[in-house]
Amino acid sequence: MPSADDVFSRRRLLRLLAAAPALLVVNPPASASAVLATRAIPRSGEALPVIGLGTWRVFDVGADGAARARLREVLTQFSAGGAKLIDSSPMYGSAESVVGDLSHALGLRAKLFLATKVWTQGRDDGIAQMEHSIARMQAGAALDLIQVHNLVDVATHTRTLMEWKAKARVRYIGITHYTASGHGALERTLAGGEYDFVQVNYSLDEPQAAARLLPLAQEKRAAVLINRPFGEGGMFSRVRGKPLPPWAAELGIASWAQYFLKWILGHPAVTCVIPGTGNPKHIVDNLAAGRGALPDEAMRARMAKHFDTL
């Protein structure tokens, strides 16, 4: 027996087809040709596309030619789709170098927003590490964003980053964490500082950041980057073989990845989501989540409720 949602969706579709077939042409579903949405970095007003790219694991390929060729296509599709922000870290093995080499070879530096992190103890080691990151990413005179990774020696590195920002060595500074257990420290640091960005884990599987961190980011006028939008990948195992709910089509959702990403982007505090992938098909799929309609609070609640039943 069809559910009430199924009946509602079918009736709505039949009414649209009968009464206004032109709507199917005027308002088509989001497609690869649609414009990728942007949101403003609160402290500057600079527009940033809402889908970015994480590099943990997937860009740590060293000199592997076949792997680099695949990642070259990922970056080509990423840039062609209107995306900009690539997030890395010195703790991600060769990822910074791979991003730098490939973006330079493709002539993409001017089109990209390059972000990395500092992840060490002490002022001198922090400076050396950041200089190394700039060189590895072939960022030119300055990186767009440097973040204190997981709050390691955050007070020391924040002072250095403020100096670097004043000297135009970095355009924006931020702080990060990737687990709910770190949210308390992230919240205290954000509340007591003047950071342009905060990066945190947030997903249908890990929604804790919405309780306090995301509202605080809005209050502090900090842009929000979202890591782990698919958890550790377990969210896909949970939905494998299960169809999308029929009403997901109202948002142009064509895959579970888009379902997960659009739910995140429905939160007004979120500036950009940075799913990691080394698969060209997946980057195209991810970018589609940043096009077309986004869910309002009622739809987000419906999406979360449906996910919880799976």
Secondary structure as UniProt FT lines:
FT   HELIX           4..19
FT   TURN            21..22
FT   HELIX           23..26
FT   TURN            32..33
FT   STRAND          38..40
FT   TURN            42..44
FT   STRAND          47..49
FT   STRAND          53..54
FT   TURN            56..59
FT   TURN            62..63
FT   HELIX           65..80
FT   TURN            81..82
FT   STRAND          85..87
FT   TURN            90..91
FT   TURN            93..94
FT   HELIX           95..105
FT   TURN            106..107
FT   HELIX           109..111
FT   STRAND          113..118
FT   HELIX           123..136
FT   TURN            137..138
FT   TURN            140..141
FT   STRAND          143..148
FT   HELIX           149..151
FT   TURN            152..153
FT   HELIX           154..166
FT   TURN            167..168
FT   STRAND          170..176
FT   HELIX           180..182
FT   HELIX           183..192
FT   STRAND          197..201
FT   HELIX           208..210
FT   TURN            211..212
FT   HELIX           213..220
FT   STRAND          223..227
FT   TURN            229..233
FT   HELIX           234..239
FT   TURN            240..241
FT   HELIX           246..251
FT   HELIX           256..265
FT   TURN            268..269
FT   STRAND          272..273
FT   HELIX           280..288
FT   TURN            289..290
FT   HELIX           297..309
//
